[in-house]
């Protein structure tokens, strides 16, 4: 185990690398085509009002792409559904549903670097989580020390055994890691501060106009002045500012007019940050990710869950070793009931330190229209990683189930500056 020295890793709860091998280093996404993602799903087409399309996009933020498609079709973005959020600086292919639009409507749409292909119709929209997983093909460029290639076989073995199932950088942002910070303020009902963080907090590698616009809002909270300064490409931030110009002081309304998936993502990012931090605390204190202790939580492939006791811990160790179930953390939510295990106690201490209660998740569920129940997440992730050396570059191919992050695999492999991974 190696401790990460990157400040952002400490901030996001990504405190450690489990593998002791030196990282390959290198750079991701010099070109969008270096990072390819293909969503796996199995849709059954029937007569229905939801048009199912394959969406291929190049270097598009997910929410901005959905808004661009909705604008081109003359509909609300809320009529477009998707199963998962894909990377921005990448070539991604996924499925979306569009309510009450036809193949002919889609054929007339023309948006640079976005291709929509009509596949059929269904009775129901595509919802978050309705996918089988994602396949990745990723080129890591400019690896300086090619001697590190000799440890690839050992790393592939480690990947098959398991590494920490951290929630990856894209859930939070790297150059501006604010998603969970916005979520914390929303949970506490501080919508004005949530907007202030969303619009005003600075980041790295921002152009002059973005930097000036964000600084203006952080200093003055003057929506009209900031709207004049902020670049047009920041359409989500500008939509919040437009609302505040028309409805001064209505910060709750400003957040509520954002896409529902984005509002949900802010709060779920808090859960993700708590997961990462709790997992790192377990590693810091020398507890195993592979063998349960009394009070640990377990999850089975069919979704069944349990908690170990003194009487069951031996049997649980056998079950985990045989791959029948896995160690997991229970993320806090509206239905969260903490236990007395080591991880649950750490989660409780984090919640208390942040001033968060289960009632806050319940309240935001009703305000935002999304359920934030407590959910289980396995501590480990495994994948079928294959690597191919191409000159000074490394081509990595693997697949992951829903909810797991390619950047978590690559972070463990590269052990490099997170800003070189976005």
N, C-alpha and C positions, 0 to 999 in steps of 0.2 A: 504494500500500500504506500502511495506517495501523496503528500499534501500538495494541493495546488497553490501556487504563489500568485495567481491572478486575482486582483481585487474583485472583479465581477463575479468570479466563482465563489468567493467568500460571501458576497452580497446575496447571491441567488441560492445559497445553500449547497453548492457543488464543491464541497471542501476537499474531496479526495479523488484520486485515481486508484482503482483496485489493483490493476496490474503493475508490476514492478519494472516492466521493460521500458527503456528509453522511448520517447515518442518519435515518430517519423518527422515531425514538423511539417513544413509545406504550407500551401495556400489553397483554400477552396474558392470556387465560384469566380475565378478570374473572368470567366465568361458564363452566361446563364446555362449554356449547353454542357458545362462541366458537372452539373447537378441535375439528374433526371429522376423524376418520381412518377410512378404509374400506380394508380389506385386499383385495388382488387375488390370486386363486388359481384354479386350474382342477383341480377334483377329479373323478375318475371313480368313480361309486358302484357297488359290487357287493355281493353277500352277504358279510358278514364280521362279526367281533366288535366292531368299532370304530364307534360311533355318531358321525356327523359333524354338528356343530351350528354354527349361526351364533350368535355371542355378541356382544350389544350391551350395553355397560356405560357408565355415567355416573359419572364422578368416583370410579373404583375403581382402586387399585393392582393391577397384573396378578396378582402372586403371591397377594395377599390375596383377590382375586376367585376365583382357582382353588381356594384353600383353602376359601372359603365354599361354592362349588359342591360340592366334594368332601364337605364336612361335611353339606350338605343331602341329598346322595345316599347318605351313609353309607359312603363309600369312601375309599381313600387318594388323596391329591392326585397321586401318581405314576401313577395310571391316566388322568390327563387330559393330553393333548398339545396343543401349539400351535406355530405357525410363527414367531411373533415377539412381542416384548414391546411393548405399546402404552402410550401416555402415560396418566398417572393423571388429571390434571385436564382431562378431555376427554370427548367422546362418541365411542367407538370401536366399530367393528364388525369382527369377525375370525372365523376358523374355529377350532374346537377339536375334538379327538377324545376320546371317553369309552369306556373299555374295558368291555364287557359290561353296558351299560345300554340301556334301550329308550326309545322316544318317549313311552311312558306314564309312565316314571319321570321324564322331563324335565318333562312337563306338570304334575306334582304339585309341582314345585319353585317356591318363592316367596321371592325375595331382592330387597330394595329396589334399584331402579336397575340390575338385571341382567335381561336378557331372553335366553332360549335358544330357538332354533328348530331342530327336528330336520330334517335335509336328506337323510339316507340313511346307508348303512353302507359300510365299506371293510375290506379285508383287513389294512391296515397303519395304524398311528397317524400322526397329523400330527406331524412333527418340526421342530425349529428350522431355519429357513432355507427351508422348503418353501412359498414364496409367490412370486408374480410381482412384488410391490411394494405400495405404498400410495398412495392418493389422499388429498389434504389440502384442506380448506377452512377457512381460518383468518382470524378477524377481529382486526385490530390496532386497539385503541380509543385514543381521546384523543390524537391526533397534534396537537401544539401548533402546529407550523410547517407550514401547508399549502403553503407555497411549495416545500417539498421534493418535492411530488407531481410537479413539472415534470421531475425527474430519473428518474422511474420507468421511462420508455422506455429510457434508457441502462442502468439497472440490469437490466432484463429482457434486454437484449442481452448484458450481462456474464454473466448466469446461463446463457444459451445457450452462451456460449463456455467457461465453467467458473470455479468458485471452489474454494478448498481444501476437500477432502473430509474435514474434521475430523469426528471422532466427537463427537456432540452431548452436551449437558449431562445428558440423562436417563440416559446410561450411568453417570454418576458421582454425580449429585445436585448440586443448586445450594445449597439451604439447609443441606445436610449432605453435602458431597462426600467420601464415605468408601469408595465401592465399590472403587476401585483400591487404597486403603490397606489394606483388609481383604484384598484379593487378594495384595498384596505379602507380608503376614505369612503367609498360607496357603502361598504358593509356598516360603517359607523354612522351612515346617514349624512356625512359631510359632503354633499354634492358640490358645493362651491369649491371646496378644496380639491375634490376629484377633478373638476374642470381645470382648476389652476395647474395641477400636476400634468394633466393630459395636454394642455395647450402650452404651458410655460416652462416646464422642466427642460433643461438643455441636454444635449448629448454630444457625442464625438462625430467628427467628419460631417458637420452640417454646413451647407452653403451659407453665404452671407445673409441672404434674405430670410432663410429659415431661422438662423440664429438671432437676427434682429427682431423678427416677429415674435418668437418665443420669449425673448428677453423683455420685450415690451409688455406682454401679458403678465409675466411673472412680476414685473415691477408695478404695473398700473391697473391690471385687470380691466383695461379699456377695450371692450370687444370690437368697437368700430375701428379704432386706431390699429389694433392688431390685425383685423381683417384686411385692412389696406396694405399691411406689410407682408403677411404670410403668403407664400407661393401658392398658386392655384392647384398644384399637384397634391397639396395636403387637403384633399376634399372633405375628409371626415372632420378634421379640426375646424375647417371653415364652416361646415354645416352647423357645428355647435355654436360658433361665433355668430352666424346669421340668426340663429334662434335667439341668442342673447340680445342682439341688436333689436330684434322685433319684440322680444319679451324680456326686458331688463329684470335681472334678479331671479329669473326662473331657471335655476341651475338643474333642478330635478328634471324639468321638461327638456332641457338641453341634452341631458344624458339619455333620456327615454326616447328621443327621436333618432338615436343611433341604431344601427342594425341590432336585432335581438341577439344574434350570435356573438357580436362584439361585446354587448353589455354582459352577457353570460361569461365571456372569456375573462373579463376583468376580475370577476369574483372567483372563478375557478382558478385563476392564476394565484390567488391567495392560498387556496388549498394546495396547489402545486408547490408553492414556496414552502409551505409547512411540511409537505412530504419530503422535499429535498433536505431541508434542515434537520428533520427528525432522523432521516436515514443517515445523514452525516454524523449526527450525534451518536448513533448506534455504532458506527464505524470507529469514531474517535475513542469511544469507551471500550473498544475491544470485543464487542459482541459479534457473533457470527451472522452472516447473511445466508448461510447455507444450512444451519442447524438451529432448531428452535429451543428457546428457554421457556420456563414456566411463565405464563402470562402473555406469550406471543400470540399473534393472530395468524390464521392460515386461510388460504383460499384454494378451492379446487377448480379445475377447468370448466365445470358446469356452473360455476358461480356460487356454489355452496361455501359457507364460511364457518369458522369455529375459532375458539380460543383455548390454548393449552392450559392444563392444570397440572398440579403435582402428580395426579393419578394418570394423566394421559400424555405427558410430555415424552415418555419413552416411545410409545406407539407413534406419536407425531414425528419423532426423529426418523423412524423407519419409513413412514409414509413420504416424508420430504426427500429422504435419500433415494427412494425408488422413483421419485418424480411424480407421485400420485397427487401431491399438493405442493404449495409453495408458501414461504413466509410472506406476510403482507402487512401493510399499515392501513389503519382505518382513518380516512381523511375526515376532518370535522365538517359538519353540515347541520341542517335544521333538525335532523333526527339523531344527531350524534350523542351517544351515551358513553362517556369515557370509562375505561376499565382500570385495573390496578397493575397492569404490566409495565415494563420498563418504557416501552415506546409511548404508551398512552400517557404516562406521567410526563414525559418530555413534551408531548403535544399539548397537554394541559398547561404546562409552564409557558409555552410559546403563546397560547391563546391569552393567558392572563397578562403576560408581558405586553401584548399588543392591544389589550382591552377588548377582546372579541368574545362573544358568547354565541351559543347555538341559536338563541332567539334572534340574533342579528341576521343569521342565514335565513331563518324562517321569514322574517320581515321583508328582506330583500327578494325572497322568492315571490311574494305577493306583489311587490312594487315593480319588479323587473319582468314578471311573467315567466320565470324560469325556476325550476326546482333545484335547490342546492342541498340535496340530502348527503349524509355521510356515505362515502364509498370506499371500497377496498382497492388497493393497488399493490401488486407484487413488488417485493424488494429487489428482485433480480430480473434481468432481461437476457435472453439468449438468441442467437441468430446464426444462420448458415453463411457466414462471411467467406467470400472468396476474393483473392487479391491477384492482380496481374501487374507486373512491373513493365512499364513502357518508357524507356530511356530514363529521364530523371523524374518521372511521374509514377503514380500508383493508381490503378483503377480498382475500386472496391465495389463489389456487388453483394447485395443481401436483401432480405425481406423482413418486414416487421409486422406484428399484429397491430390492431388499432390502439392508439394511446401511447405508443412507444416512439422514440425519437431517433432519427438517423444521426443527428448531431451528438447524441449521447455515445453512440458507437464510435464516431469519428473523433470525439474529444478524447476518449480513452486511447485510441490508436495514435493520434497526432501529438497530444500533450503540448499544444501550441497556444499562442495568443488567441483568445476567443474572437478578436476582431478579424483575424485571418480566416475565420470559419463562416462569416456571414457575407 
